[in-house]
Amino acid sequence: MNLIYNVKDRPKFGQLVMFAFQQLLAIMAATIAVPAIVGNGMTASAALFGAGVGTIVYQLFTKFRSPVFLGSSFAFLGSMFAAFAGAASMEMGYLGLIIGAAFAALVYVVIAIVVKLAGVKWITKLMPAVVIGPTVAIIGLCLAKNAVGDMMNGDVGPIVNGAVQGIASPYIALVCALVTLFVVIICSTYGTKTIRLVPFIIGILAGYAVALVFTLIGNANDIDALKIIDFTPFKALVADGVRFSTFISLPEFAFLKAWNGLKVLTPAYIGTIAVGYIPVAFVVFAEHLADHKNLSTIVGKDLTTDPGLSRTLLGDGIGSLAGAFFGGCPNTTYGESIGCVAITGNASVITITAAAILAMLSSFIAPFVAFLDSIPACVMGGVCMTLYGFIAVSGLKMLQPVDLNENRNLFVASVILIAGVGLMSLDFVLKNGQTITITEVACALILGIITNLILSGKKKEEGKDEPQQIIK
C-alpha cells in the first residue's frame, strides 16, 4: 500500500504528537482492560507505563525498524488469575506475575535462538493451524464467564469484613454493560474510519456516562441500587487537600509490591507459574508471527528478514518482561496498532516511540488515572464480551482452511476444544502440601500438540498445509 510516512520517515512535530496520541487511543482500552479484569490491586497507570517501556525495549531490539506497539496481553489472563489464586499473599502474587513473564520471555528467547539457527519450518509442523486455532478459541471461551459475571456486577465501594460496602442492582449494571457493548458494535460496524479505530474508547465513555447518570440519581435519592460508580479514586485525590499529588502521582509498580513476596516464595508455586505461562507463550508466539507477516504487507518489506524474526521475538519477549516488571501484565504485539498504521498510512517508527512515551507520561497524571480506576466492572464487562468473543472467533476462523473431513484434523481440534470448554486442569499436590496447577489452556494445548504428533505420520494431501493466521 502507499504510505504517507514510511518506517524511517519523521513527521513534523505537531503531526507527530497527533499521530502518537491516535496510536495511544487505539491501544489504550485493551491495555487498561487487563489490570481492571484481573483486579487484586493492579492499576491501569502501571499497565500503561509497562506498555510504554515494553514498546521501547522492543524498538531497541529491532533497531527501530518495526512499527508496532506492545500492550497488555489478554492471552495471559488465565495465567495471571492462577498466579494470584496460588499465592500465599498478595505480594507473592505480584512476584508470580513477574516470574511468569520471565518464563514467557524465556520461551521467546529459546525460539529466537532456534529460529536463528534452524529457520521457521519446524514451527508450522509443531503448531499448525489445527492446533493453534482451537487453542486460541479456548482462551476466549474460558474467559467468557468472567465477562458475563462482570456485566452483572454491581459491587462498588471498599470491602469491609468480607462484605462489599454498596451493591447496585445487577440489572442496572447490565443496562450499563449493554450500552457499552452495543456502542462498541455500532461504532465498529457503521463508524467512520477514525471511529472504527477506537470503538472501545467510545464504548467505555458511553457506558460510563450512563453509569454516571444512574449514580447521580442514586446519590441524590439515596438509592443504593443505582449507585454504579465508586468515586473513591477521585476522593482519594483530595483526601488530604489539594496538593501536588492531586495532579501528579507515581504509579503502583508491580516490582515494588512483589519485593516482599520473596520471603514466602516456594518451588511449588514457581512450578504452578511455569505451567501457567509457558504453554500460553507458545500461543502468543503464533500471534507474534502472524502480526509481523500482516505488518510486512503494509510497510512493503518482510520484517521476518529485516530486522529478522529472531530480533522481533527477542524484542517482544524481553519487552514483555519489562512491561510486567512495572505493570504486572505481559505484553504482546497489538493488532489495534497495526490497524492504525494501515488506516492512517503512517508507518513511522518515531510515531510508535512517541506513543510509548505518551503512555508512560500519562500514567503519572493522577486525575486521568483516577478516572480509569473508577470505570465500573459492568462497563468493562460489556467491552470484554466483544474482546473475548473476538479471541474465540479468531481462533475458530483459523480452522477455515483446515479440512475437517480428515479424521486427523478432526481429532486434533476436538480434543483441544473439549478439554478447554470442559475446563480440564490438573493439580499435583506435593509432599509439603503445595499444589502445582496446569491450567485449562495449558492442558488443551499440550493435549493438542501430543495428538497432532501422534497423528502426524499420516501424509497430508499435497497443497493442504494449513496457513497460520491469528487476529488478536
N, C-alpha and C positions, 0 to 999 in steps of 0.2 A: 504494500500500500504506500501511497505518497505521504510522507511525514512532514509536518511543519517544522519540527525540530528533531534532528537525528540524535543518536546516542551521545555523541560528543559535543553537540551544539550547546550554546549558553544563551538562554533567553535574557532579555533586558530585565533589570532588577524588578520593576513593577510587575511585569508579566511573570517573572519567576515566583514572586510571592503569591500571585493569584493561582498559578498552576499548582504550587506546593500546597496551598490551602485546599484546593479541589481534591488533590490526592489524599490529604488528611481526612476530608469529609468522606471520601469513598471507602476508606478502611476503618474509620473510627467506630461505627456502630458495631461491627463484628468484633473488633478488638476489645471494646469495653464490655461486650456481652459476656465474654468468657469469665472474667472475675465476678461479674454480677450473678452468673449462674452457679458458679462453684461456691460462692459465699465464704464462710469461715474467716471473715475479716479481710479478704482480698479486696483491693481497691482498683478502681478504674485508672486513677492517676499513675499508680505504679506500673500497671499494664501498658499504658501509653508510653511511659518513659522507657520501659523494657523493649517495646516495639521499635522505638526510635533508635535505641542502642543496637538492637539486633540488626536493623537495616543497615546502619553504618558499618558494622562488623562485616556484614555480607558484601557491601560495596568494596571494602578494603580487600577482602579475599578475591573478589572478581575483578580487581583493578579498575573499578568504576566503568565496567563495560556491559552491565546487565541492568536495565531499568525496571526493577521490581521492588515492591515494598514487602517487608515481613511483618506479619501481625499475629495476634494470639490464635493458636490452632484449636479448632473445635474437635479435631480427631482425638486429642488427648484428654477430653473432658472426663471420660470414664476413668482414665488413669489418675487424674487429679483427685476425683472423688475417692478413689481407692487409697490414695496417699494420705488423705485426712482420716478416712474410715479406719485404717490400720494403725494409726499413730496413737501413741500413749498420751500425747499432749499436742496442743495447737502448734507449739514451736517445732515439735518433731514433724508435724505435717508439712510445715513450710520447708523444713530441711529435706523432706521427702520430695517436694516439688523440684528442688534444685538437683538432688541426686537423680531423679527421674529424667530431667532434662540432660544431665550428663550422660546417662545411659543412651538416650536417644541420639545425642551428639556423637557418641562412640560408634553407634551403628552407621551414621553418615560418614564418619572418618574411615571406618573399615571399608565401606562400599566405595568411597572415593579412591582409596588405595588400590582396591581390586580393579576398579574401572580404569585407573591409570595404567595398570599392568596388563589387564586382560580384555579391555573393551567392554561392551554393554550387552552382547548377545546372551550371556548367561542369565541376565536379569529377566528377560522375556520368558526363558524356559522355566525359571523357578516360580515366577509370579505372572502368569499370563492373565489376560482379561477375565477368564473364567474363575480365577482365584481372587483377584483384586476387586472386581466389580461387586460380587456379593458381600465381601468383607467391608467395603466402603458403605454399602447399603445397611449393613448391620450396625455400623457406628451411628447412623441416623435413627434407625429403628429402636436401638437400645436406649436412646436418649429421649424418645418420644414421650414417655411417661413424665419426664421432668418438665417438658414444655406444657403438657396438658395440666399438670399439677400447678405450675406457676400461673397459668391463665385463670385458675380458680382461687389463687392465693390472695386473701385479703388481709394477711398478717402485717401489721405496722407497729412501730414502736419497739422499745427495748424489751428484752426477755428478763423477767424478774422471778426468781424461784421456779424456773422452768415454765412459766406462763407468759405468753405474749401480751404486752400491755396495749390493747387496742386491736380489735379484729373487725375488719369491714366485711360486708356481705360478699360471699363468693360470687353472687350473681352480678353485683356491681363491678367486681373485679373482672368478671367475664365480659361485661359490656366494654370496659376499657381495653381488654385484650383483643376483642373482636374488631373494635375501631382501629387499633394498631394493625392488626392482621390485614384487614381489607384495604386500608390506606396503602400499605406496602404493596399489596397485589395490584391495586388500581394504578399506582404510580409506576410500577414495573411494567405494566401492560400497556397503558394508554398515555403515559407521561412523555414529555419531550426528552431529547437526548440527555439534557442536564438532569432532569428529574429522574430518569431511569438510572442514572449513575448513583444517586443517593436515596433510594426508596426507603431504606431502613432508618435513616436520619429523619426523614419526613414522617414516617410511621410512628417513630418514638415520640416526636414532638406532638403529633395529633393525639396519640394515646395519653400522653402526659397532660395535654390541655383538657381532655375530657375528665381525667382523674382529678385535675386541679379544681374543676367546676364542682364535681361531687364533693371533694374535700372541703371547699369553702362553704358549701351549703351545709355540710355536716357539722363544721365548726360553728357556724352561725346559729344552728338549731340544736346543737349538742346531740347529733345522731351518729353514733359510732359506726353504724352500718355503711355510712357514706364516706368515712374518713380513709381514703385510699393512700394518700401520700403522707409519708412521715417527714416532717420538716426539721427533724433533729439535726441533720447535717448543716442546715442553714443557721439554726440556733447556736450550734457549736462555734460558728464563726464569730459571734458577738457575745459569747457567754461571759467573757472577761472584759467586755468593752471592745470598742473598735481599735484594733492595733494593727501592726504591720502584718501579723499572721492572718488577719482577717482577709487579706488580699493575696498574700504570697505565703505558701507553706510547703514544707518538704514532704514528698510522697512517702508512704509507709512501705519502704523497700522490703522485698522478701528476705534478703540475706540478713537484715537486722533482726527480723523475727525468728529466723532459723538458727541463730547462733546458739541459743540455749538448748536447742534440740539435740545438739551433740552429746549432751550429758546422758540422754536416755536412748540413744541410737542402738539398735540391736541388729545382728546379722540376719535374723528372720525378716525384719522389716525391710532391710535392703533387698532381700530376695523378693519380697512382695512388690516392691517398687520396680525391680528389674523386669519381672514377668508382666507387669502392667504397662511399662513403657516401651520395652524393646520390640515386641511384635507390632505395636501401633506405628513405631518409627518406620518399619518396612512399608506400611500402607501409605504413610505420609511421603515416603520416598517416591512412590508411584505418582503422587500428586506433583511433587517437585519436577519429576521428569516431564510430565505432560504440560505443566505450566511453562516450562522453558522451551518446549517444542512449539507451543502456541505463540509465545512471545517472539520466537525466532522468525515466524512467518510475518509478524507485524513489523519488526525492525529490519527485516530483509537480510539477516545473516544468521548462521547457525551458532547459537550460543553454546551448544554442547561441544563445539570445537574451539570457539573463541568467545569467552575466555576458557571454555572447556568444562565438561560435566564434573570433573574432579574438583575444580575450583568452586563451581556453584554449590556442590554438595558440602564442601568444607565451609563455605560461607554461610550456608543455610544451617548446618549443624552447630557450628560454633556461635553463630548469631543467635540461634535458638537458645543455647545455653546461657549466653549473655543476657538475653531477654528474660529468661526465667530467674536468673540471679537477682535481677532488680524487681521484676514484676510477678514472678511465680509462674507465668504462662509460657510454655514452649511456643516458639514462633514457627510460621510456615509462609511460603510464598503465597501472596494473595491474588486470587482471580479478579477481585474488585480493582486492584491496582493495574493489572494487565488490561482490563476492560477500559480503564480510564486512559491508558496510553493509546489504545486503539481508537477510542471515540474522539479524543482531543487531537490526535496526531502529534502528540508531544512525547517523544521517547528520550528526552534529555535526562541523563543520569543525575545532572545537577538538580533537576526538579525533585527527583526522588530523595536525594540527600537533604535538600531544603525541607521537604515534607517530614523527614525523620527528625530534623532539628526542631521544627514546629511542634511535633508530637512531644518531644522532650520538654520544651519550654511550657507548653500548655498544661503539663502535669503539675506545674508549680502554682498555677493560678487557682487560688482557693475557692472563689465563688463558682468557677466553672466545674471544679471537682465536686463541690457540694451538690450541684445540680445533677451530676452523673450519679452520685451516691443516693440521691433521693428518688431516682426513677423506680417506680413500683415494680414488684416482681411480676404482676399480671401484664404490665406493658411489655416487659422483656419476654414474657411467655408468648405473647402474640407475635413478636419478632422471631422467636425461636421455633415456632411452628413452621414458619417458612424456611428458616435456615436448616433445621433438622430434616425437613422434607426434601430440600434441595440436595442434602448429602445423600439421603436414601435413594432418591430418584436418579442422581448422577451415577451412583453405583449400579443400579439396575440398567441404566442406559448403556453402560459398558458391555452388557450382555447382548445388545442388539446384533453385533456381527458374529456372535458365537452361535454355532449350530447346536441347539439343544435337542435335536433329534438324535445326536450321538450320545450313547449311554455314558461315555467317558465324561463329557461336559456336563451332562445332566446330573450325574452323581456328585461331581465336584461342587457344583453350585448348590445342590440340595443339602449336602452335609453342612456347608457353611451357613446357609440361611436358617436351617432348623436348629443348629447348635446355637446360633446367635439369638434368634427370636425366642427359643426355649430357655434363654438365659443360662446356658451351660457354663458353669465355672467350677473350678477345683480348689479345694482348701487342703493344704498339707500342714498338719499340726506337728510341730517339733517337740522334742523331749522337754524343752524348757517351757512349753506351753504356748510359745509364739506360733502364729499361723502365717503361712505363705499362700497367697491367693492368686490364682490365674484367672483373669477377668474373662467376661463373655467374648469380647472382641478377640482377645488373645487366643482363647480356645478355638474359636471359629476359624481364625486364620491358620493356626497350626494344623488343625484337622484338615483344612482345605489343601494346604501345601502337601501334607502327607498323602492324602487321597490322590492328588494330582500326580505326585511322584510315582505312586503305585501303578496308576493307570497310564503313565507316560510311555510305556512300552508299545502302546497301540499307535501305529503310524497314522499321522494325520493325512488327510487328503491334500494334495498339492494345492497351494494357494489359500488354505483355510486357516493360516496362522492369524490369531486374533490380535488386532492392534490395541495397544493400551491407551485408554483415554480416561481422564477424570476431570470433572468440573467441581471446583470447591463451592 
